[in-house]
């Protein structure tokens, strides 16, 4: 099948490779332009562009598509059977959505209509959902509102992290999009009107820990927002990143944010307790709690999060 592939981050790479391995003729890849990265701020191509380069597929990186008549004409002239979109990051105008014979198919990392929008993987963990999954959707002009062509799900456990769920759903998306293109064209199943939820783009401030919330909520926040945007608290005016934690048994009457012992048990809301297991001081790498404390002791009774500097 003659395809265009449109994607940018790591999440989209397994789908690109799966389509290539399945023998589809991917005539071009669209991706976000290279961005400055690293200490030298050199331009770095997106993960999808890097994968396309390895596969010998031509890459286009327009800054915008909305009023880009030249790009619209180029896309139309590709004479595509379909376009596959996975976390591309640019809105496709209607004339591009309708240009391929089978339209544009989106790989969305949630069980639509739950978690439409920009951060569905993180949202599912933050909300304490029991499952997540991938929906292959026939794109229309709305925000993740198109008909559903295929879905599959995965259970979420108390130890699921954004990283593990990302990798599971990325692989699932690659498998499902190959299966969807193998099927004869069909209109799909309209999304139900009930159960619709939206999630906005994440910001660094979403990672600020409020120790007044219960330990279960903070645990989900850490698992959902690591590595991006990362969770953090404040210790003596310094931002400390929290990489992992675990809910501790028992209860406490200590004020939320109080370090209770030399193993970094911290009092949380509703008398619950969370033990920090991985953390990071500025300019250093993420450390196990024991290694961190050998370099910087945190005395019992210390209150975390009492000051509010920027992340």
Beta strands, then each sheet from edge to edge (+ up, - down):
strand 1: 2-7
strand 2: 25-30
strand 3: 35-37
strand 4: 42-44
strand 5: 59-60
strand 6: 82-86
strand 7: 104-108
strand 8: 116-117
strand 9: 131-138
strand 10: 148-155
strand 11: 198-199
strand 12: 231-235
strand 13: 238-248
strand 14: 265-267
strand 15: 273-280
strand 16: 287-288
sheet 1: 5+ 2+ 1+ 6+ 7+ 9- 10+
sheet 2: 3+ 4-
sheet 3: 8+ 11+
sheet 4: 12+ 13- 15+ 14-
sheet 5: 12+ 13- 15+ 16-
end
